[in-house]
Amino acid sequence: PVSVYPNKDVASVQVAKRIAALIRSKQETGEPAVLGLATGATPVGVYEELVRLHREEGLSFRNVVTFNLDEYFPMPPTAPQSYVTFMNENLFDHIDIQRENIHIPDGTLAVEDVAAFCLNYEQQIEEYGGLDLQVLGIGRTGHVGFNEPGSAPNSGTRLVTLDDLTRRDASRDFGGKENVPTKAITMGIGTIFKAREIILMAWSGKKASIIKKAVEGDVSGEVPATYLQLADNVEFVLDEDAAAELT
Ligand code: F6R
């Protein structure tokens, strides 16, 4: 289903409410809430609202386990552009999550160690009983995570090459496209599909044409987000501008 909100602030509060409800319901059963998280501009408002719920409404993250979708490769965690830095600044430094419950792909590995790391990442998700909820943005290539065009529907966590458009879109953060890493470690389409719930968010007219393809286009590896049409537990959460081209 597709939900369209008047603007990203209203939409972000709704998504944060759903996450908070999941966390609270798991607290009652004593189980962990296992969240798949995204970085980038899109989820910032959701994280802001989660921080507010923690500070002002007593929402605790003690029982929350997180797995981030992706990280540039190579990437030191302390770099300003790393997704570790992003998650700390936007969420983790402001809530009571236990540090050992945070998982983000490791951008410092030797290339020969990446495959074993990726298998272990999948296994850790399984050991927690799978992802309860995966939050996604969408890139202008149609990527989810960093599953660029050509990704297979059953792909797992792996090292990938970033699309040229993705590197161009990241160039401002890195002071030029030439400084953007050419690779990343990302959860696969198959990894994302195993989540019990998936929420894909998109804001602004810049995402309108890729959202039209993702929601209404033929399912194809050329636009990896179209695979989500095949999931029965997915919701596209949009603002009016991102939804503008939907029929
Ligand atoms: C980030 C990620 C990417 C972004 C996408 C949109 O962890 O996996 O797929 O969600 O590139 O980025 P923004 O939100 O910056 O437009």
Residues whose N, C-alpha, C, O or C-beta is under 5 A from the ligand:
A	BS01	F6R	A38 T39 G40 A41 T42 L69 D70 L136 G137 I138 G139 H143 V144 G145 F146
